[in-house]
Amino acid sequence: MSRLWDKGAPLDARVLAYTALDDHELDNRLVAHDILASIAHANMLHEQSLLNAADLAAITTALRQIGEAHARGEWRVTLEMEDSQTAIENLLTQKIGAAGGRLHAGRSRNDQVLAALRLYMRQAVAKLQGGSHAVAEALDRLAAREGAIVLPGYTHMQQAMPSTVAWWAGGFAAEIRDDAAGLADCLRRIGKNPLGSAAGYGTPGLPVDRESTRRQLNFTQIHEPVTAVQLSRGKAEAQLAFEITLLTQDIARLAADLLLFYTQEFAFVSLPDAFTTGSSIMPQKRNADVFELMRGRSALAQAALNEILGITQKLTSGYHRDLQLIKPPLFRSIDACEQTLDILPMALDGVRFKPDSIALDPGIHAAEQANALVAREGIAFREAYRRVAAKLRRD
């Protein structure tokens, strides 16, 4: 297996395993995006008279075939291949010979990796946004179905003021839609075209057209200057992980409420059997494991964010192999969030509130009564507050 950096010296197998880690396996999700970026790069080389028409046709046809074969599961990036870039270039040259080697003109693995990663993140943002809106719509359905049911609203874990299922569900729906908008904010950084920056210092001697690849791949702008590209590594990834953290924290608070409401002491809700599990020892039990895991996964998202920030925080300028370590926490946070978003709407559709079990504290209308005195008698709120408090003590 030929490596893109191979100069003929043997590589210790232990060194390959240590430097590649699980990067080769993670790269399988980037293959389709790497193929797209490679085709765009080939078209640009042809436009700049750096690749003739016959080679362009051979390269683009072979790249599409390689991508389609990967999508069908006919090959995967393996440790011996090291990464998706090496795998694709080797497969390309096996198919079409020396013409395949011409594709690497004007690029490095550094800008190649980052282009594929940004295309992947753009796709991930769209999927996460869609999942967030699906959760919000499930909450809307819950509000429409049972919104009139009165709930106690809590402060400091004590009943404070009256609420409703509609208000409760609507509050979470609004914040989750806000999280979807926050995810869209990530696209500003993700949308910068890194191609043409090569290893971080451009392509001296080659007339590379960065606008051409920007246009073909629908990036919003060219990432300039070329020295900024490697300095940006980890920033779009951390921003996406941050927005995922906010989203999963909102979901965790929603899950925490439902877990509390599901206890025998509260008994505000019933949960669908399909989303609860049984006990191995206690025949009577149904456990809300799904919501417990949703609550716990917010910690995974925050840990991934901290890991990404920690990798980049003290690096000097230019490329460093440390940056490879960003992929595992980034992919882990995306995957966990997508899984949660996929299952939560179905779980919410099975939630039923039990109005006969919802008891309101007699003093829950105290703030409303104080406000009514202010409106009716024109007295200061503090005076109204004291009157209502005194009446509650007497009663």
Secondary structure, DSSP 8 states (H G I E B T S, - for coil): ---TT--S----HHHHHHHHTTHHHHGGGGHHHHHHHHHHHHHHHHHTTSS-HHHHHHHHHHHHHHHHHHHTTS----GGG-SHHHHHHHHHHHHHGGGGGGGGTT--HHHHHHHHHHHHHHHHHHHHHHHHHHHHHHHHHHHHHHTTSEEEEEETTEEEEEEEHHHHHHHHHHHHHHHHHHHHHTHHHHTEE-TT-TTTT--TTS---HHHHHHHHT-SEE--SHHHHHHTTTHHHHHHHHHHHHHHHHHHHHHHHHHHHHSTTT--EE--GGG-EE-SS-TT-EE-HHHHHHHHHHHHHHHHHHHHHHHHTT--SS--GGGGGGHHHHHHHHHHHHHHHHHHHHHHHT-EE-GGG----GGGGHHHHHHHHHHHH---HHHHHHHHHHHHHH-
